[in-house]
Amino acid sequence: MVQRGEVYVIQVELPRAPTGSGEFDERSKLFLILSNPGVRDVVGVFCNTKRPETRAPRAGEVEVGVAEGFAHVTVVDCRYPFTFPGSAFEGMRPTARLSQRVMEEVNEALAVGLGMI
């Protein structure tokens, strides 16, 4: 069962560049779980490589890195939550688990990213 704060590598269909081509490719993405355990559908946000690394995080983003279990500097993009069936995570193991401190930053970034504050 997935836990809030865990990060998983999932396969998702994303539009092929250039935008508007109408074609999709399956890609591996890091996905941070926001839902509490025991829910049928899992809510979370994607984590992306920070490029360039010198760019300041945008409103609604949280910067994480090696100390949090990532291979390199990464941003948690809290502006666009997604929902997947909980069954999509069966048999998977998390690649990282974010600390309570980082999850508090994620909570604040969610409120900002969703225009709630």
N, C-alpha and C positions, 0 to 999 in steps of 0.2 A: 504494500500500500504506500502510495506516495505521501510525502510530508511537505508541509509548507517550508520553503527555504531550500529545498533540494533542487539541483540543476541536473537536467538530463539532456542527452544528445538524441534528438528525434529527427525523423525524415519528413520533410514537408515539400509540397509542390509549390514552387515559386515562379512567377513570370520570368521568362527568358528575356535578357536584354537584347535589343533596346525595348523599352517599355512600349506596349501597344502592339507587339508582334502577335499576341494571342496564343503563343506557345509557352509551355511550362516545362521546368526541369525539376527533378527531385534532388533536394539538397539537404545536407546535415546541418542542423541548427541547434544551438544551446537554448534550452527552455527552462526558465525559473518557475517553480510551482508556487502559486499564491493561495491555492485552496487549502482548507484544513482537511485532515484525513477523513476518509469515509464517504466522501461525496461521489456521486455517480459520474459527473462531468468535472474535469480538472481545468481550472483557470490558471493562466500564467502569462508570462511575457518573454519575449526573445532577448537574448544576449548577443551582442555583435562585437566583432573586433573594432577597437577604436582606431579610426584612421582620419587624419594623422594623429599619432599619439599625443601631439602637443595641443590638439584642439580641446578647449574646455567643454565639459559636459553641458548639453543643452538642458533647458527646463524639462523636467520629466525623465531625466536620465540619471543613473547612478554609475559611477566608475568603480570597477573592481579589478583585481589583478591576481598575481601569483599568490599573494598572501591569502586570498580567498579560495584558492584551488584552481584558478584558471591558468592556461598556458602562457598568456600574455595579457596586456591591458585590454580590458573589455568594458563595454557599457551595457547596462541593463536598461532597455528602452521601455519605460513604464507608460508610454503614451497610447499603446495599442494592445490591450489584453486580448488573448485568444482563449478559446475553449476547445478541448479535445476530450473524447471519451476516456474515462479512466482505464478502460481495457487496453488502450493504446500503450500504456506504461507497464502492463503485466510482464513480468520476467526481466524487466530492465533494472539496472543499478544506477544510482546517481553518480555523476562525475564530480560533484562538489556539493557542499552544504554551507549556506551562508550563515554567518553569525547573527545573533539577535541585533547587534548594533547595525549591521548592514541592512537587515530586514526593516529596521526602523527608518533608515534612509529610503528604502524602497517604498515603504508606506507613504512617506511624505512626497516622494516623486510621483507616486500614483495619483495622489490628490492634485498635485500641480499638473501632471500630464493629462489628466481627465478634466481639467478646468474646474475642479471642485473648490479650490482655494486660490 
